[in-house]
Amino acid sequence: MWGWGWMHGYGGLPIWIGGGIRLVFIAAVVVGIVFVARYFGRQGWRGHVDETALEILQKRYARGEISKEEYEEMKRNLT
């Protein structure tokens, strides 16, 4: 055996390898939390992305709330 100072890691691995594995795991958990927070920050807890003004305008036109002339004028103002 190489002695207790060298072989105290995970399953007989040197300590510095076990510490490296631990750091990689912690970094992966932190990155995962950041991605989840950003995902829900953009989409909200209801699971949909906020609509753009043009999408809202298209839906209003499709539902018949505004006329074609109003739609085209508002579309020109948005673009």
Residue pairs with C-beta under 8 A, 6 or more apart in sequence:
1 7
6 14
6 15
7 13
7 14
8 15
8 18
9 15
9 16
9 17
9 18
9 19
10 17
10 18
10 21
42 49
43 49
44 50
51 59
53 78
54 75
54 78
54 79
57 66
57 71
57 74
57 75
57 78
60 66
60 71
61 68
61 71
66 74
